[in-house]
Amino acid sequence: MYQLSKRSTKHLNGVHPSLIDVVKLALKITKVDFGIPNTGGLRTVAQQQELYRQELSQLDGVIAKSNHQTGNAFDVFAYVDGKASWDIDDLNEVATAILAAASQSGVKLVWGGHWKNFVDMPHFELVKP
């Protein structure tokens, strides 16, 4: 069983509480450890614009806002052999745990790994009502 590091906890500041609960539960059931990257939680407009400039996001943060800007999304990385991993197999294992935790918690999530036009394996967000 894994637990949320101090750094990942800090990166989730401002994220919707139900998402934080899902992350904590997922860490108890995952086969692959994971964490939250520096810009994986709540983002400022400037952070979102920088990710857009680096072509790491399709949303500019002003005209097209990210769910990260409202605390309704988070990103993960797998943690394997003491290093961050964005390997597809590792991220699939993490996603399996996160989606199971969300289901158990009654939290409706969208996973970027299921998107058709722009696959974003590390991304999870609340389903919009």
Kinemage of the C-alpha trace (Angstrom):
@kinemage 1
@onewidth
@group {chain A} dominant
@subgroup {mainchain}
@vectorlist {calphas} color= white
{ca met a 1} P 0.000 0.000 0.000
{ca tyr a 2} L 1.324 3.401 -1.000
{ca gln a 3} L 0.612 6.821 0.450
{ca leu a 4} L 0.584 10.386 -0.809
{ca ser a 5} L 3.946 12.114 -0.435
{ca lys a 6} L 4.251 15.591 1.065
{ca arg a 7} L 5.143 16.952 -2.375
{ca ser a 8} L 2.128 15.356 -4.075
{ca thr a 9} L -0.109 16.507 -1.227
{ca lys a 10} L 1.115 20.069 -1.808
{ca his a 11} L 0.434 19.739 -5.550
{ca leu a 12} L -3.186 18.831 -4.768
{ca asn a 13} L -3.838 22.043 -2.796
{ca gly a 14} L -7.001 23.626 -4.166
{ca val a 15} L -8.171 20.467 -5.943
{ca his a 16} L -11.767 19.387 -5.305
{ca pro a 17} L -11.903 17.329 -2.070
{ca ser a 18} L -13.648 14.380 -3.728
{ca leu a 19} L -10.737 14.087 -6.185
{ca ile a 20} L -8.238 14.079 -3.335
{ca asp a 21} L -10.231 11.296 -1.670
{ca val a 22} L -10.117 9.292 -4.916
{ca val a 23} L -6.335 9.737 -5.138
{ca lys a 24} L -5.864 8.573 -1.542
{ca leu a 25} L -8.052 5.509 -2.038
{ca ala a 26} L -6.366 4.674 -5.346
{ca leu a 27} L -2.987 4.674 -3.625
{ca lys a 28} L -4.286 1.973 -1.288
{ca ile a 29} L -5.304 -0.336 -4.152
{ca thr a 30} L -2.853 0.436 -6.965
{ca lys a 31} L -0.239 -2.041 -8.149
{ca val a 32} L 1.960 0.859 -9.319
{ca asp a 33} L 2.867 3.787 -7.066
{ca phe a 34} L 2.059 7.240 -8.417
{ca gly a 35} L 2.366 10.916 -7.606
{ca ile a 36} L 1.093 14.316 -8.665
{ca pro a 37} L 3.469 16.446 -10.786
{ca asn a 38} L 4.200 20.098 -10.053
{ca thr a 39} L 1.439 21.421 -12.329
{ca gly a 40} L -0.788 18.365 -11.884
{ca gly a 41} L -3.326 20.027 -9.602
{ca leu a 42} L -4.779 23.521 -9.442
{ca arg a 43} L -3.198 25.810 -12.051
{ca thr a 44} L -2.993 29.546 -12.413
{ca val a 45} L -3.710 31.183 -15.753
{ca ala a 46} L 0.048 31.743 -16.178
{ca gln a 47} L 0.828 28.076 -15.538
{ca gln a 48} L -1.852 26.975 -18.000
{ca gln a 49} L -0.585 29.410 -20.636
{ca glu a 50} L 2.963 28.123 -20.191
{ca leu a 51} L 1.844 24.511 -20.671
{ca tyr a 52} L -0.047 25.629 -23.773
{ca arg a 53} L 3.081 27.401 -25.117
{ca gln a 54} L 5.075 24.220 -24.535
{ca glu a 55} L 2.367 22.261 -26.414
{ca leu a 56} L 1.690 20.188 -23.293
{ca ser a 57} L -1.944 21.320 -23.257
{ca gln a 58} L -4.457 22.216 -25.943
{ca leu a 59} L -6.096 24.805 -23.697
{ca asp a 60} L -4.678 28.328 -23.479
{ca gly a 61} L -6.132 29.131 -20.058
{ca val a 62} L -7.973 32.256 -21.197
{ca ile a 63} L -10.218 31.521 -24.169
{ca ala a 64} L -10.213 27.788 -23.503
{ca lys a 65} L -9.933 27.162 -19.771
{ca ser a 66} L -8.685 23.945 -18.245
{ca asn a 67} L -10.490 22.075 -15.494
{ca his a 68} L -7.188 22.351 -13.632
{ca gln a 69} L -7.886 26.070 -13.238
{ca thr a 70} L -11.029 25.342 -11.211
{ca gly a 71} L -9.592 22.480 -9.178
{ca asn a 72} L -11.711 19.925 -11.017
{ca ala a 73} L -8.829 17.945 -12.530
{ca phe a 74} L -5.518 16.345 -11.647
{ca asp a 75} L -2.645 14.687 -13.469
{ca val a 76} L -0.481 11.816 -12.293
{ca phe a 77} L 2.800 10.147 -13.068
{ca ala a 78} L 3.689 6.568 -12.238
{ca tyr a 79} L 6.542 6.049 -9.814
{ca val a 80} L 8.625 3.027 -10.799
{ca asp a 81} L 12.071 1.987 -9.608
{ca gly a 82} L 12.526 5.307 -7.812
{ca lys a 83} L 11.774 7.419 -10.906
{ca ala a 84} L 8.819 9.169 -12.499
{ca ser a 85} L 7.386 7.199 -15.410
{ca trp a 86} L 4.936 8.121 -18.133
{ca asp a 87} L 5.103 4.635 -19.648
{ca ile a 88} L 1.719 3.663 -21.087
{ca asp a 89} L 1.580 0.335 -19.239
{ca asp a 90} L 2.435 1.994 -15.917
{ca leu a 91} L -0.137 4.740 -16.464
{ca asn a 92} L -2.771 2.136 -17.404
{ca glu a 93} L -2.170 0.397 -14.064
{ca val a 94} L -2.511 3.703 -12.212
{ca ala a 95} L -5.646 4.600 -14.185
{ca thr a 96} L -7.200 1.238 -13.325
{ca ala a 97} L -6.762 1.991 -9.624
{ca ile a 98} L -7.988 5.586 -9.913
{ca leu a 99} L -11.088 4.615 -11.882
{ca ala a 100} L -11.841 1.798 -9.417
{ca ala a 101} L -11.415 4.186 -6.482
{ca ala a 102} L -13.717 6.714 -8.154
{ca ser a 103} L -16.333 4.038 -8.752
{ca gln a 104} L -16.133 2.854 -5.138
{ca ser a 105} L -16.465 6.466 -3.953
{ca gly a 106} L -19.332 7.356 -6.265
{ca val a 107} L -17.211 10.046 -7.964
{ca lys a 108} L -17.759 10.358 -11.708
{ca leu a 109} L -14.469 10.854 -13.535
{ca val a 110} L -13.335 11.280 -17.091
{ca trp a 111} L -9.918 9.829 -17.903
{ca gly a 112} L -7.849 11.472 -20.650
{ca gly a 113} L -6.734 7.988 -21.716
{ca his a 114} L -10.245 7.422 -23.075
{ca trp a 115} L -10.305 10.552 -25.219
{ca lys a 116} L -10.402 10.062 -28.984
{ca asn a 117} L -8.814 13.200 -30.463
{ca phe a 118} L -6.167 14.002 -27.856
{ca val a 119} L -5.176 11.174 -25.556
{ca asp a 120} L -3.897 12.486 -22.207
{ca met a 121} L -2.966 9.405 -20.184
{ca pro a 122} L -2.034 11.207 -16.942
{ca his a 123} L -5.234 13.336 -16.814
{ca phe a 124} L -8.408 12.825 -14.755
{ca glu a 125} L -11.274 15.259 -14.256
{ca leu a 126} L -14.706 15.415 -12.689
{ca val a 127} L -17.609 14.766 -15.023
{ca lys a 128} L -19.432 18.028 -15.610
{ca pro a 129} L -23.020 17.925 -14.314
